[in-house]
Amino acid sequence: SNCHPFYTGKQKIVDTAGRVDKFRRKYAAAGAK
């Protein structure tokens, strides 16, 4: 049931959180230098 709104929304939130975490780590690493 990939078409289920709750499932889709959950996946989107997880994906967004992963991107934000990746961006923060990259930004933190650049700031450390």
N, CA, C and O atoms as a MOPAC input file, in Angstrom:
PM7 MOZYME 1SCF
protein

 N      0.83800 1    -1.21000 1     0.00000 1
 C      0.00000 1     0.00000 1     0.00000 1
 C      0.86900 1     1.25500 1     0.00000 1
 O      0.80100 1     2.06400 1     0.92600 1
 N      1.67000 1     1.41100 1    -1.02400 1
 C      2.52800 1     2.59300 1    -1.12900 1
 C      1.71900 1     3.85500 1    -1.40800 1
 O      2.20100 1     4.97100 1    -1.20900 1
 N      0.47800 1     3.66600 1    -1.87400 1
 C     -0.37000 1     4.81100 1    -2.20600 1
 C     -1.02700 1     5.40600 1    -0.96500 1
 O     -1.65700 1     6.46000 1    -1.03800 1
 N     -0.88100 1     4.73500 1     0.16700 1
 C     -1.51800 1     5.22700 1     1.38800 1
 C     -0.89300 1     6.56100 1     1.80700 1
 O      0.32900 1     6.64900 1     1.92300 1
 N     -1.70700 1     7.60200 1     2.03700 1
 C     -1.23700 1     8.94400 1     2.41600 1
 C     -0.30300 1     8.92800 1     3.62100 1
 O      0.72100 1     9.61100 1     3.63100 1
 N     -0.66100 1     8.14300 1     4.63600 1
 C      0.15400 1     8.10100 1     5.85400 1
 C      1.54200 1     7.54800 1     5.55100 1
 O      2.54700 1     8.07900 1     6.02300 1
 N      1.58800 1     6.48400 1     4.76500 1
 C      2.86500 1     5.85400 1     4.40900 1
 C      3.72100 1     6.82200 1     3.58500 1
 O      4.91000 1     7.00300 1     3.84600 1
 N      3.08200 1     7.43600 1     2.58600 1
 C      3.79500 1     8.37800 1     1.72300 1
 C      4.32100 1     9.55700 1     2.53700 1
 O      5.47100 1     9.96500 1     2.37700 1
 N      3.47600 1    10.10100 1     3.40800 1
 C      3.88200 1    11.23300 1     4.23500 1
 C      5.02100 1    10.85200 1     5.15400 1
 O      5.94900 1    11.63300 1     5.36300 1
 N      4.94900 1     9.64500 1     5.70500 1
 C      5.98300 1     9.17600 1     6.62000 1
 C      7.31800 1     9.06800 1     5.88800 1
 O      8.35500 1     9.48600 1     6.40200 1
 N      7.28000 1     8.50800 1     4.69200 1
 C      8.49800 1     8.35800 1     3.89900 1
 C      9.09200 1     9.73000 1     3.57200 1
 O     10.30700 1     9.92000 1     3.62800 1
 N      8.22700 1    10.67400 1     3.23200 1
 C      8.68100 1    12.02000 1     2.87300 1
 C      9.35700 1    12.68300 1     4.06600 1
 O     10.38800 1    13.33900 1     3.91800 1
 N      8.76800 1    12.50800 1     5.25600 1
 C      9.33500 1    13.10400 1     6.46800 1
 C     10.70800 1    12.49700 1     6.75800 1
 O     11.65600 1    13.21000 1     7.08700 1
 N     10.79900 1    11.18200 1     6.63200 1
 C     12.06800 1    10.50200 1     6.88700 1
 C     13.12500 1    10.95900 1     5.89100 1
 O     14.26900 1    11.21300 1     6.26700 1
 N     12.74200 1    11.06400 1     4.61700 1
 C     13.67200 1    11.47400 1     3.57300 1
 C     14.14800 1    12.90100 1     3.81900 1
 O     15.33500 1    13.20100 1     3.68700 1
 N     13.21500 1    13.77700 1     4.17800 1
 C     13.56200 1    15.17300 1     4.44700 1
 C     14.49300 1    15.27400 1     5.64500 1
 O     15.46500 1    16.02800 1     5.61900 1
 N     14.19800 1    14.51500 1     6.69300 1
 C     15.02700 1    14.53100 1     7.89300 1
 C     16.43600 1    14.06600 1     7.55300 1
 O     17.41500 1    14.60900 1     8.06400 1
 N     16.53700 1    13.06200 1     6.69200 1
 C     17.84400 1    12.54600 1     6.28900 1
 C     18.63100 1    13.60000 1     5.52800 1
 O     19.83700 1    13.74800 1     5.72500 1
 N     17.94800 1    14.32900 1     4.66300 1
 C     18.62200 1    15.37800 1     3.88800 1
 C     19.09500 1    16.50000 1     4.79600 1
 O     20.20000 1    17.01700 1     4.63200 1
 N     18.26200 1    16.87500 1     5.75000 1
 C     18.60800 1    17.95500 1     6.67900 1
 C     19.81800 1    17.55300 1     7.51200 1
 O     20.73100 1    18.35000 1     7.72700 1
 N     19.81400 1    16.29800 1     7.98000 1
 C     20.92400 1    15.80700 1     8.79000 1
 C     22.21100 1    15.80900 1     7.97200 1
 O     23.27500 1    16.16200 1     8.48000 1
 N     22.11100 1    15.41700 1     6.71400 1
 C     23.27200 1    15.37500 1     5.82800 1
 C     23.80200 1    16.79200 1     5.61500 1
 O     25.01000 1    17.02800 1     5.64100 1
 N     22.87900 1    17.72900 1     5.40400 1
 C     23.25400 1    19.11900 1     5.17400 1
 C     23.92300 1    19.71700 1     6.40800 1
 O     24.92200 1    20.42800 1     6.30200 1
 N     23.35800 1    19.41900 1     7.58500 1
 C     23.91700 1    19.94800 1     8.83100 1
 C     25.32500 1    19.42100 1     9.05900 1
 O     26.20400 1    20.16600 1     9.49300 1
 N     25.54400 1    18.15300 1     8.77300 1
 C     26.87800 1    17.56500 1     8.96500 1
 C     27.88000 1    18.20500 1     8.01300 1
 O     29.01600 1    18.49500 1     8.38900 1
 N     27.44400 1    18.41900 1     6.77900 1
 C     28.30700 1    19.03600 1     5.77200 1
 C     28.63300 1    20.47500 1     6.18500 1
 O     29.77500 1    20.92400 1     6.08400 1
 N     27.60200 1    21.18300 1     6.65100 1
 C     27.77600 1    22.56800 1     7.06900 1
 C     28.69000 1    22.65200 1     8.28900 1
 O     29.54500 1    23.53300 1     8.38200 1
 N     28.49400 1    21.71000 1     9.23300 1
 C     29.29900 1    21.68900 1    10.45700 1
 C     30.75600 1    21.39000 1    10.11200 1
 O     31.66800 1    21.98400 1    10.68700 1
 N     30.97000 1    20.47400 1     9.17900 1
 C     32.33100 1    20.10400 1     8.78300 1
 C     33.01800 1    21.30000 1     8.12100 1
 O     34.20300 1    21.53900 1     8.35100 1
 N     32.28400 1    22.04400 1     7.30600 1
 C     32.84100 1    23.21000 1     6.62600 1
 C     33.14400 1    24.31200 1     7.63900 1
 O     34.14000 1    25.02500 1     7.51300 1
 N     32.27600 1    24.44400 1     8.64700 1
 C     32.47000 1    25.47100 1     9.66500 1
 C     33.64400 1    25.13000 1    10.57200 1
 O     34.30300 1    26.02300 1    11.10500 1
 N     33.90600 1    23.83500 1    10.74700 1
 C     34.99100 1    23.40200 1    11.62500 1
 C     36.34000 1    23.82400 1    11.05100 1
 O     37.28100 1    24.11200 1    11.79000 1
 N     36.41900 1    23.85400 1     9.72300 1
 C     37.66400 1    24.25600 1     9.06800 1
 C     37.83800 1    25.76600 1     9.21500 1
 O     38.82500 1    26.32300 1     8.73500 1

